[in-house]
Amino acid sequence: MNILVVCQYYYPEPVRISDICETLVTLGHHVTVITGTPNYPMGNIYPGYEAGKLSDEVLNGVRIHRCPIVPRKTGVIYRFLNYISFPVSSKKYIRSLSGDYDVVFVNQLSPVMMARAGIWYKKKYNKRMILYCLDLWPESLCVGGIKKGSLIYKIFKNISQKIYRESDEILVTSRSFHIYLQDMFGIEDNKMNYLPQYAEDMFLDIKPKIQTEKFELVFAGNIGTAQNIDTILDAATILKDQNIMFHIVGDGVELERMKEKAHDLAHVLFYGRKPIEEMRQFYEMADAMLVTLTDDPVISLTLPGKVQSYMAAGKAIVGAVNGETPLILAESQGGYCGAAGDGEALAENILKLKDSGNAEKIGMGNRNYYLQTFSKEKFMDELLSTFAVA
């Protein structure tokens, strides 16, 4: 099968679509990716990719074309320019392609406009376009401070409606997305299917922690507004005398503010962003993993991809998040979860897990749940079945 993938982000940016594409190649398919110049999450062009360098390359069998975009940097203006530059440049490039692709697969993160090139190709060559919805739009704008009812919100609501309705099938990463897309845009239920994310293979090889005197907690992932790391620091402040260490691994627009907030907390360590091959040491030091999100009704519909990684690694989870994540943890009996933004509840749940002595047992239960529910093999089978229909 000849597959055309559209996504604004790709390796070396920390996104799972890279692993999906490489796996498709190992399964015998031809994959071409249209993406942007790498600059996520910090907003600066990655070294070696400046001024159009490596705009065309092949990595692990995947053909990649990187369209020029305005880097995210910081501030609303740069974010807006970043959001509109990829749809413009990718649509211009995709016009040069032939109609030889069998299916278009859009890996839809933010912004939703990244799908526009895929829609153009689908219409031009009468191909089906499958959209994999990982972020809900226009609601994702609200996390960045855009008010519902504002002119900007209304404009992007119309854009989002057009994109979702013109997709031939929408794969959703959270069961809660069904309700939102139905209520907001009238998307028919038979046009949507649930396809949760999986974790990369390396997480299944994580070894149990060698026990130490300290109880070690690890947060791994983007450090942005939506992740609400403030809640972790609030809990860390409460637990400063409990022989507990907090390890925060990742990068993002909130990192420097979080470091400043935690400057008096010697038991909170920040490591910045690490390549996936270096993440093993952090998972293997962990008694449990942390997941937090901001208290937002739509953000709560999301199931963060880190949940699958934590489960695959065989780790117990402690969270401060509403919506989909606590439902999954209740099903797996994989840890403790309090309300989003509630640092006191997070601290209580950390102590509850620590004092139970069952963190390793709970983690192994999470791994079993992952293998039954979220495995990579199951994901690829379902994705390819969707492509075959297309």
C-alpha positions as CSV (number, residue, x, y, z in Angstrom):
1,M,0.0,0.0,0.0
2,N,1.2,3.5,-0.9
3,I,0.4,5.8,2.1
4,L,0.6,9.6,2.2
5,V,0.9,10.9,5.7
6,V,0.4,14.6,6.7
7,C,1.4,15.9,10.0
8,Q,3.1,19.2,11.0
9,Y,5.4,17.3,13.4
10,Y,7.7,14.4,12.9
11,Y,11.1,13.1,14.1
12,P,13.3,14.5,15.6
13,E,10.3,16.1,17.3
14,P,8.9,13.9,20.1
15,V,5.8,12.6,18.4
16,R,4.5,9.0,18.0
17,I,3.7,9.3,14.3
18,S,7.3,8.7,13.5
19,D,7.1,5.2,15.1
20,I,3.8,4.5,13.3
21,C,5.3,5.4,9.9
22,E,8.4,3.3,10.5
23,T,6.3,0.3,11.6
24,L,4.2,0.6,8.4
25,V,7.4,0.4,6.4
26,T,8.6,-2.7,8.2
27,L,5.2,-4.3,7.4
28,G,5.9,-3.8,3.7
29,H,4.1,-0.5,2.9
30,H,5.5,2.6,1.2
31,V,5.2,5.7,3.3
32,T,5.7,9.4,2.4
33,V,5.4,12.0,5.1
34,I,4.7,15.7,4.5
35,T,5.7,17.6,7.6
36,G,7.2,20.9,8.8
37,T,10.7,22.0,9.7
38,P,11.2,20.6,13.2
39,N,10.9,23.2,16.0
40,Y,8.5,21.6,18.6
41,P,8.2,21.9,21.6
42,M,10.5,24.9,22.3
43,G,9.9,26.8,19.1
44,N,13.4,26.9,17.7
45,I,14.5,25.2,14.5
46,Y,16.5,22.1,15.3
47,P,20.2,22.2,14.5
48,G,20.9,20.9,11.0
49,Y,17.5,21.8,9.6
50,E,18.0,25.6,9.3
51,A,17.4,27.4,6.0
52,G,15.8,24.4,4.3
53,K,18.5,21.9,5.1
54,L,17.4,18.2,5.0
55,S,14.0,19.3,3.5
56,D,14.0,15.9,1.8
57,E,15.4,12.8,3.5
58,V,14.7,9.1,4.0
59,L,14.8,7.8,7.6
60,N,14.3,4.1,8.4
61,G,12.6,3.7,5.0
62,V,10.2,6.6,5.4
63,R,10.4,9.3,2.7
64,I,10.1,12.7,4.3
65,H,9.5,16.2,2.9
66,R,9.8,19.0,5.4
67,C,7.9,22.2,4.3
68,P,9.2,25.6,5.5
69,I,7.3,27.0,8.4
70,V,7.5,29.9,10.9
71,P,8.9,28.4,14.1
72,R,6.7,28.6,17.2
73,K,9.1,30.6,19.4
74,T,7.1,32.4,22.1
75,G,4.1,34.6,22.1
76,V,0.7,34.7,20.4
77,I,2.0,36.2,17.1
78,Y,4.6,33.6,16.4
79,R,2.2,30.8,17.4
80,F,-0.4,32.1,15.0
81,L,2.2,32.4,12.2
82,N,3.3,28.9,12.9
83,Y,-0.2,27.6,12.8
84,I,-0.9,29.1,9.4
85,S,2.5,28.7,7.7
86,F,2.3,24.8,7.5
87,P,-1.1,24.6,5.9
88,V,0.1,27.1,3.3
89,S,3.4,25.5,2.5
90,S,2.2,21.9,2.7
91,K,-0.7,22.6,0.4
92,K,1.7,24.2,-2.1
93,Y,4.0,21.2,-2.0
94,I,1.2,18.5,-2.2
95,R,0.1,20.0,-5.5
96,S,3.3,18.6,-7.0
97,L,2.5,15.0,-6.1
98,S,1.0,12.5,-8.4
99,G,-2.2,10.6,-7.7
100,D,-0.4,7.4,-6.9
101,Y,-1.2,7.2,-3.2
102,D,-3.8,4.8,-2.0
103,V,-4.9,6.6,1.1
104,V,-4.2,9.9,3.0
105,F,-3.6,9.7,6.7
106,V,-3.6,12.9,8.7
107,N,-2.2,12.7,12.2
108,Q,-4.1,15.6,13.6
109,L,-2.5,17.4,16.5
110,S,-2.7,21.1,17.0
111,P,-3.4,23.0,14.8
112,V,-6.3,21.3,13.0
113,M,-5.4,23.2,9.9
114,M,-2.5,20.8,9.2
115,A,-5.2,18.6,7.6
116,R,-5.8,21.0,4.7
117,A,-3.2,19.6,2.4
118,G,-4.6,16.1,2.9
119,I,-8.1,17.4,2.1
120,W,-6.8,19.0,-1.1
121,Y,-5.2,15.7,-2.2
122,K,-8.3,13.7,-1.4
123,K,-10.5,15.9,-3.5
124,K,-8.1,16.2,-6.4
125,Y,-7.5,12.5,-6.8
126,N,-10.7,11.1,-5.3
127,K,-8.9,9.3,-2.4
128,R,-10.2,8.7,1.1
129,M,-8.7,10.7,3.9
130,I,-8.4,9.2,7.4
131,L,-8.0,11.7,10.2
132,Y,-6.5,10.6,13.5
133,C,-7.8,13.1,16.0
134,L,-5.4,13.6,19.0
135,D,-6.4,17.2,19.8
136,L,-9.9,18.7,19.8
137,W,-10.4,21.9,17.9
138,P,-11.3,24.7,18.4
139,E,-11.3,23.8,22.1
140,S,-7.5,23.5,22.2
141,L,-7.4,27.3,21.6
142,C,-9.0,27.9,25.0
143,V,-6.0,26.4,26.8
144,G,-3.9,29.2,25.2
145,G,-6.3,31.9,26.5
146,I,-8.7,32.3,23.6
147,K,-12.2,32.9,24.9
148,K,-15.2,31.0,23.7
149,G,-17.5,33.3,21.7
150,S,-14.6,35.5,20.6
151,L,-14.1,36.2,16.9
152,I,-11.0,34.1,16.7
153,Y,-12.8,31.1,18.3
154,K,-15.7,31.4,15.9
155,I,-13.3,31.6,12.9
156,F,-11.5,28.4,14.0
157,K,-14.7,26.7,14.9
158,N,-15.8,27.1,11.2
159,I,-12.4,25.9,10.0
160,S,-12.5,22.9,12.3
161,Q,-16.1,22.0,11.3
162,K,-15.1,22.0,7.6
163,I,-12.1,19.8,8.2
164,Y,-13.8,17.2,10.5
165,R,-16.8,17.0,8.1
166,E,-14.7,16.6,5.0
167,S,-12.7,13.7,6.5
168,D,-13.9,10.3,5.3
169,E,-13.3,8.7,8.7
170,I,-12.1,10.0,12.0
171,L,-10.2,7.9,14.4
172,V,-10.3,9.2,18.0
173,T,-7.8,8.6,20.7
174,S,-10.3,9.0,23.5
175,R,-13.8,7.5,23.8
176,S,-15.0,10.9,25.1
177,F,-14.1,12.6,21.7
178,H,-17.1,10.9,20.2
179,I,-19.5,13.0,22.2
180,Y,-17.7,16.2,21.6
181,L,-17.5,15.8,17.8
182,Q,-21.2,14.7,17.6
183,D,-22.4,17.6,19.7
184,M,-20.2,20.3,18.3
185,F,-20.2,19.4,14.6
186,G,-22.8,16.8,14.1
187,I,-20.3,14.1,13.1
188,E,-22.2,10.8,12.6
189,D,-21.2,8.0,15.0
190,N,-20.6,5.6,12.2
191,K,-17.9,7.9,10.8
192,M,-15.8,7.7,14.0
193,N,-13.9,4.8,15.5
194,Y,-11.9,4.5,18.7
195,L,-8.2,3.9,18.2
196,P,-6.2,4.7,21.4
197,Q,-2.5,5.3,21.2
198,Y,0.1,2.7,22.0
199,A,3.6,3.0,23.5
200,E,6.9,2.4,21.7
201,D,8.4,-1.1,22.1
202,M,11.2,0.1,24.5
203,F,8.7,0.7,27.3
204,L,7.8,-3.0,27.4
205,D,11.5,-3.7,28.3
206,I,11.6,-1.5,31.4
207,K,12.8,-3.4,34.4
208,P,11.2,-3.1,37.9
209,K,12.9,-0.6,40.2
210,I,15.7,-1.7,42.4
211,Q,14.3,-0.6,45.8
212,T,15.9,2.4,47.5
213,E,15.2,4.3,50.7
214,K,13.5,7.1,48.7
215,F,10.1,6.8,47.0
216,E,10.7,8.1,43.5
217,L,8.1,9.7,41.3
218,V,8.6,10.6,37.6
219,F,6.7,12.9,35.2
220,A,7.7,12.5,31.6
221,G,6.4,14.6,28.7
222,N,5.7,18.1,27.5
223,I,5.7,20.9,30.1
224,G,3.0,23.3,28.9
225,T,-0.1,25.0,30.1
226,A,-2.3,21.9,29.6
227,Q,-0.1,19.7,31.7
228,N,-0.5,21.8,34.8
229,I,2.8,21.0,36.5
230,D,1.9,23.5,39.2
231,T,-0.2,20.7,40.7
232,I,2.9,18.4,41.0
233,L,4.9,21.2,42.7
234,D,2.0,21.9,45.1
235,A,2.0,18.3,46.1
236,A,5.8,18.3,46.4
237,T,5.6,21.2,48.7
238,I,3.2,19.4,51.0
239,L,5.4,16.2,50.9
240,K,8.8,17.9,51.4
241,D,9.5,16.0,54.6
242,Q,8.3,12.5,53.4
243,N,11.5,11.1,51.8
244,I,10.0,11.4,48.3
245,M,11.8,12.6,45.2
246,F,10.1,14.2,42.2
247,H,11.8,13.8,38.8
248,I,10.4,16.0,36.0
249,V,11.6,15.0,32.5
250,G,10.6,17.1,29.5
251,D,10.6,20.5,27.9
252,G,8.0,23.1,27.0
253,V,6.9,26.7,27.4
254,E,6.2,26.4,31.1
255,L,9.6,24.8,32.0
256,E,11.4,27.9,33.2
257,R,8.5,29.1,35.3
258,M,8.2,25.7,36.9
259,K,11.9,25.7,37.7
260,E,11.5,29.1,39.3
261,K,8.5,28.0,41.3
262,A,10.5,24.9,42.6
263,H,13.7,26.7,43.4
264,D,13.4,26.0,47.1
265,L,12.3,22.4,46.6
266,A,15.5,20.3,46.8
267,H,13.5,17.1,46.3
268,V,12.2,18.2,42.9
269,L,14.7,17.7,40.0
270,F,14.3,18.9,36.4
271,Y,16.1,17.2,33.5
272,G,14.9,18.9,30.4
273,R,14.0,17.0,27.3
274,K,15.7,13.6,26.7
275,P,15.7,11.5,23.6
276,I,13.6,8.4,23.9
277,E,16.6,6.1,24.1
278,E,17.7,7.8,27.3
279,M,14.3,7.6,29.0
280,R,14.8,4.0,30.2
281,Q,16.9,5.2,33.2
282,F,14.1,7.5,34.4
283,Y,11.4,4.8,34.1
284,E,13.6,2.2,35.9
285,M,14.2,4.6,38.8
286,A,10.5,5.2,39.3
287,D,8.2,3.7,41.9
288,A,5.3,5.4,40.1
289,M,4.6,7.9,37.3
290,L,2.7,11.1,37.4
291,V,0.0,12.5,35.1
292,T,-1.6,15.9,35.5
293,L,-3.8,18.1,33.3
294,T,-5.4,21.5,33.7
295,D,-9.0,21.7,35.0
296,D,-10.7,22.1,31.7
297,P,-13.9,20.2,30.6
298,V,-12.6,19.6,27.1
299,I,-9.0,18.9,27.9
300,S,-10.2,16.3,30.3
301,L,-11.7,14.4,27.4
302,T,-8.2,13.7,26.3
303,L,-6.3,10.5,27.3
304,P,-2.6,11.7,27.3
305,G,-0.3,9.4,25.4
306,K,2.0,9.1,28.4
307,V,-0.7,7.0,30.1
308,Q,0.0,4.2,27.6
309,S,3.8,4.6,28.1
310,Y,3.5,4.4,31.8
311,M,1.3,1.3,31.7
312,A,3.5,-0.5,29.1
313,A,6.5,0.2,31.4
314,G,4.7,-1.6,34.2
315,K,4.4,1.4,36.5
316,A,1.7,2.5,38.9
317,I,0.2,5.9,38.1
318,V,-0.8,8.8,40.4
319,G,-2.8,11.5,38.8
320,A,-4.5,14.8,39.2
321,V,-6.8,14.8,36.2
322,N,-10.5,14.7,35.3
323,G,-12.4,12.8,32.6
324,E,-11.0,10.0,30.6
325,T,-7.8,9.2,32.5
326,P,-9.5,8.3,35.9
327,L,-11.9,6.1,34.0
328,I,-9.0,4.2,32.5
329,L,-7.2,3.9,35.9
330,A,-10.4,2.6,37.4
331,E,-10.7,-0.1,34.8
332,S,-7.1,-1.1,35.2
333,Q,-7.0,-0.6,38.9
334,G,-3.6,1.0,38.0
335,G,-3.2,3.7,40.6
336,Y,-4.8,6.7,42.3
337,C,-6.3,9.8,40.8
338,G,-7.7,13.0,42.2
339,A,-9.3,16.0,40.7
340,A,-7.3,18.2,38.2
341,G,-5.5,21.0,39.9
342,D,-5.9,19.5,43.4
343,G,-2.4,19.4,44.9
344,E,-3.6,18.2,48.3
345,A,-5.4,15.2,46.8
346,L,-2.3,14.4,44.7
347,A,-0.2,14.5,47.8
348,E,-2.6,12.2,49.7
349,N,-2.7,9.7,46.8
350,I,1.1,9.6,46.6
351,L,1.3,8.8,50.3
352,K,-1.5,6.2,49.9
353,L,0.5,4.4,47.2
354,K,3.8,4.8,49.0
355,D,2.4,3.4,52.3
356,S,0.5,0.5,50.6
357,G,3.8,-1.1,49.5
358,N,1.9,-2.3,46.4
359,A,3.4,0.0,43.7
360,E,5.2,-2.7,41.9
361,K,2.2,-5.1,41.9
362,I,-0.1,-2.3,40.7
363,G,2.4,-1.5,37.9
364,M,2.4,-5.1,36.7
365,G,-1.4,-5.0,36.5
366,N,-1.1,-1.9,34.4
367,R,1.3,-3.7,32.0
368,N,-1.2,-6.6,31.6
369,Y,-4.0,-4.1,31.0
370,Y,-1.9,-2.3,28.4
371,L,-1.2,-5.6,26.5
372,Q,-4.9,-6.4,26.4
373,T,-6.1,-2.9,25.5
374,F,-3.4,-0.7,24.0
375,S,-0.8,-2.9,22.4
376,K,1.0,-1.8,19.3
377,E,0.0,-4.9,17.4
378,K,-3.7,-4.2,18.1
379,F,-3.2,-0.6,17.0
380,M,-1.5,-1.5,13.7
381,D,-4.0,-4.2,12.8
382,E,-6.9,-1.7,13.3
383,L,-5.2,1.1,11.5
384,L,-4.4,-1.1,8.5
385,S,-8.0,-2.4,8.5
386,T,-9.1,1.2,8.2
387,F,-6.7,1.8,5.3
388,A,-7.8,-1.3,3.5
389,V,-11.4,-0.1,3.6
390,A,-10.2,3.1,2.1
